[in-house]
């Protein structure tokens, strides 16, 4: 089995190489490569812990086979899942950061890549046992359209695992202290509002808050 820590180490090396090659790149910053490669222990913990929590929660369902990595970014979660025998569909609006990673790493064959808006792709209902949407939904204005799509694509016993920032004052201060590549203003919502948007359509339950008592990120699940 490919452990979380071994894959984390591999990707941090690759991310640092890419950042050195691309010292100023909007797409790389949006995919959070500088955060995942950051030397600060707290920032490293916050960003990698969300992937670890989501992955370990998914492992509780031994029957899980087909998963969707929505907003796959650099592809780190997709790679982790595929290396551990999941059939993965990875999608994002555009693949610039992922393509840079692909120049340095061969991805498993059990990943299907979809570039562009997934709403425009015909995917059969009940296709996925788990849908991951980690740190991506805060970018989306018309979230209801995606929630309805997720519900349709999810198997009857499936779950959606969502993470995102609180956008509170401590979170915003932290972004500024982290450095110039962390101060974007592209988030249109926060994890609390995202959870409210899911509630009319699916049952929601918080599984982790980072960090206590000052909450900067939250991870929750949604299911039918």
SVG drawing of the C-alpha trace seen along z (x, -y; Angstrom):
<svg xmlns="http://www.w3.org/2000/svg" viewBox="-34 -40 48 44">
<polyline fill="none" stroke="black" stroke-width="0.4" points="0.0,0.0 1.1,-3.6 1.0,-5.4 -0.2,-9.0 3.1,-10.2 5.2,-8.7 3.0,-10.3 3.0,-13.6 6.8,-13.6 6.9,-12.8 4.5,-15.6 6.2,-18.2 9.4,-17.6 7.6,-18.0 5.7,-21.1 8.9,-22.8 10.6,-22.1 7.6,-23.5 7.5,-26.7 11.2,-27.3 10.6,-26.9 7.4,-29.1 8.1,-31.9 5.1,-33.8 2.1,-31.8 -1.5,-32.5 -2.7,-28.9 -0.1,-27.4 -1.1,-29.7 -4.8,-28.9 -4.0,-25.2 -2.3,-25.9 1.0,-24.5 2.8,-27.1 0.7,-26.1 1.3,-22.4 5.0,-23.0 5.3,-25.6 8.0,-25.2 5.9,-26.5 4.8,-23.6 1.3,-25.1 0.5,-25.8 1.9,-22.3 -0.4,-20.7 -3.5,-22.7 -3.3,-21.9 -2.2,-18.3 -4.4,-17.4 -7.5,-18.0 -6.4,-15.5 -5.4,-13.0 -8.8,-13.3 -10.8,-13.0 -8.8,-10.0 -8.9,-8.1 -12.7,-8.7 -13.2,-7.3 -11.2,-4.2 -13.9,-3.3 -16.2,-2.2 -14.5,1.0 -17.0,1.3 -16.0,-2.0 -14.6,-1.6 -15.6,-4.6 -14.7,-8.1 -14.9,-11.6 -12.2,-14.2 -14.0,-17.4 -11.6,-20.3 -8.6,-18.0 -6.0,-20.8 -2.5,-19.3 -3.9,-15.8 -2.4,-14.8 -5.6,-13.3 -6.4,-11.5 -2.9,-10.0 -3.2,-8.9 -6.6,-7.3 -5.6,-5.6 -2.4,-4.2 -4.6,-2.6 -6.9,-0.8 -9.8,-3.3 -11.2,-4.0 -10.8,-7.8 -12.4,-10.4 -10.5,-13.7 -12.0,-16.9 -11.1,-20.6 -11.8,-23.7 -8.3,-23.6 -5.3,-21.4 -2.3,-23.7 -1.0,-22.8 -1.8,-19.2 0.0,-19.1 3.1,-20.5 3.0,-17.7 2.5,-15.2 5.8,-16.2 7.5,-14.9 5.3,-12.0 3.4,-9.2 -0.2,-9.0 -1.9,-5.6 -4.0,-4.3 -7.1,-3.9 -7.7,-7.7 -10.0,-9.3 -9.3,-13.0 -12.0,-15.5 -10.9,-19.0 -13.6,-21.7 -16.9,-22.2 -18.3,-18.8 -21.8,-20.0 -21.2,-20.0 -20.2,-16.3 -22.7,-13.4 -21.9,-11.2 -24.4,-8.4 -26.4,-8.7 -25.2,-6.8 -21.6,-6.7 -19.7,-7.5 -19.5,-6.0 -17.6,-9.0 -17.3,-12.5 -14.5,-14.7 -14.8,-18.4 -11.8,-19.7 -11.2,-23.4 -12.9,-24.1 -16.6,-25.0 -15.8,-28.4 -14.9,-29.5 -18.3,-28.7 -21.2,-31.2 -24.0,-28.9 -23.4,-26.2 -26.9,-24.8 -26.4,-23.5 -23.4,-21.4 -25.1,-20.2 -28.0,-18.8 -25.4,-17.2 -23.5,-15.6 -26.7,-14.2 -27.5,-12.7 -24.1,-11.2 -23.9,-9.7 -24.8,-6.1 -27.7,-5.6 -25.2,-4.8 -22.5,-7.2 -21.1,-10.2 -19.7,-13.6 -16.6,-14.8 -16.3,-18.6 -13.7,-20.9 -13.2,-24.7 -12.1,-27.8 -14.1,-29.7 -13.0,-33.0 -13.0,-34.5 -10.6,-37.2 -8.0,-34.8 -8.1,-32.9 -7.6,-36.2 -4.7,-37.3 -3.1,-33.9 -3.2,-34.1 -1.4,-37.5 1.2,-36.3 1.8,-33.2 3.2,-35.3 2.3,-37.1 1.2,-34.0 -1.6,-33.4 -3.6,-36.7 -6.0,-36.2 -9.5,-37.5 -11.2,-34.8 -13.4,-33.1 -17.1,-33.9 -18.4,-32.0 -17.2,-30.1 -17.6,-26.6 -20.5,-27.6 -22.6,-29.0 -21.6,-25.9 -23.0,-23.6 -26.2,-25.6 -26.5,-25.3 -26.2,-21.5 -28.7,-21.1 -31.9,-21.3 -30.7,-18.5 -28.6,-16.2 -27.9,-15.3 -24.7,-17.0 -22.4,-16.2 -19.1,-17.8 -16.3,-15.4 -13.3,-17.7 -12.5,-21.3 -9.0,-22.7 -7.7,-24.2 -9.5,-24.3 -10.4,-26.7 -9.7,-29.0 -11.4,-27.3 -9.8,-28.0 -11.1,-25.1 -13.9,-22.6 -14.5,-19.2 -18.0,-17.8 -19.8,-15.0 -23.1,-15.0 -25.2,-12.0 -28.7,-11.1"/>
</svg>
